[in-house]
Amino acid sequence: MVAGALNIRVAPFERRYLDRVLAIERASFGQDGWPVDAFVDYWRQCPDLFLIAWHGRRIAGYSIARVNWRGAELESIAVDPRYRARGVARALLDATVARLDASTLRLMVEVSNASAVRFYRQYGFVRTRLVKRYYGAGRDAWRMRLQPLTNRAAYKLSRDREGAVALRPKQQRQKQA
Ligand SMILES: CC(C)(COP(=O)(O)OP(=O)(O)OC[C@H]1O[C@@H](n2cnc3c(N)ncnc32)[C@H](O)[C@@H]1OP(=O)(O)O)[C@@H](O)C(=O)NCCC(=O)NCCS
């Protein structure tokens, strides 16, 4: 278990991180986890929106979003169980939102995944629709949507030399200056 607030750096996925991402996937979703090909496909489609959360030299989680004709979709997000409830997923979503031109971000989540639903609601997503049997028999999903990203002007995107993204409230930066 990793205790305390974490300093998380978010940067784009690279192929050499695949094994670690797959390990987090298995620990998070078990048999429902995506196979390696799915990760490679998403990476090819939207390389800028496949993100890795780093804690020092360790990979703590990943997220994948994709932009299609309907807007932006969060396809998957998972955090190493040892790193949960330390703001890792929040950092990944902040970096994703910062990279989006879309006015909203949508996702599907299994109704029984109570901790993920709580996390999304805490972040600002709202449930818009129940989709029966989305994940198979007896496994319904919530369609959720992040309210239009109108507050983006309140944030400033910064990148370090390695291209890592951090999203900080402008006000907070001014106070620190
Ligand atoms: C859902 C998941 C990605 C959240 O990741 P995380 O790094 O633990 O989340 P964070 O620490 O960034 O949480 C951010 C906020 O959500 C809240 N939150 C996170 N997990 C929560 C939980 N289990 N119950 C209640 N609130 C929770 C936190 O309190 C936090 O609020 P705060 O920033 O105001 O303190 C993680 O639990 C996970 O990997 N689950 C397994 C994979 C999965 O289900 N993915 C989603 C599939 S749709």
The ligand as a Gaussian input file, in Angstrom:
#p B3LYP/6-31G(d) Opt

LIG

0 1
 C      -11.910000       3.749000     -10.408000
 C      -10.410000       3.966000     -10.259000
 C       -9.785000       4.193000     -11.627000
 C      -10.197000       5.232000      -9.355000
 O       -8.794000       5.451000      -9.289000
 P       -8.112000       6.179000      -8.030000
 O       -6.739000       6.570000      -8.442000
 O       -8.238000       5.320000      -6.849000
 O       -9.029000       7.474000      -7.859000
 P       -8.555000       8.859000      -7.231000
 O       -7.688000       8.583000      -6.044000
 O       -7.971000       9.730000      -8.300000
 O       -9.927000       9.444000      -6.760000
 C      -10.388000      10.708000      -7.114000
 C      -11.619000      11.011000      -6.323000
 O      -12.584000       9.960000      -6.393000
 C      -12.849000       9.462000      -5.087000
 N      -12.832000       8.009000      -5.088000
 C      -11.923000       7.225000      -5.701000
 N      -12.198000       5.918000      -5.454000
 C      -13.282000       5.925000      -4.652000
 C      -14.041000       4.917000      -4.008000
 N      -13.708000       3.616000      -4.129000
 N      -15.093000       5.272000      -3.264000
 C      -15.411000       6.578000      -3.111000
 N      -14.738000       7.575000      -3.678000
 C      -13.688000       7.260000      -4.423000
 C      -11.730000       9.943000      -4.196000
 O      -12.228000      10.218000      -2.907000
 C      -11.254000      11.174000      -4.875000
 O      -11.948000      12.313000      -4.459000
 P      -11.103000      13.606000      -4.020000
 O      -10.147000      13.892000      -5.169000
 O      -12.142000      14.637000      -3.818000
 O      -10.379000      13.185000      -2.785000
 C       -9.733000       2.781000      -9.535000
 O      -10.469000       2.448000      -8.395000
 C       -9.571000       1.535000     -10.400000
 O       -8.551000       1.342000     -11.078000
 N      -10.584000       0.626000     -10.379000
 C      -10.507000      -0.629000     -11.152000
 C      -10.641000      -0.382000     -12.635000
 C      -11.966000       0.287000     -12.961000
 O      -13.001000      -0.070000     -12.426000
 N      -11.903000       1.268000     -13.877000
 C      -13.082000       1.969000     -14.336000
 C      -13.751000       1.158000     -15.385000
 S      -15.130000       2.024000     -16.097000

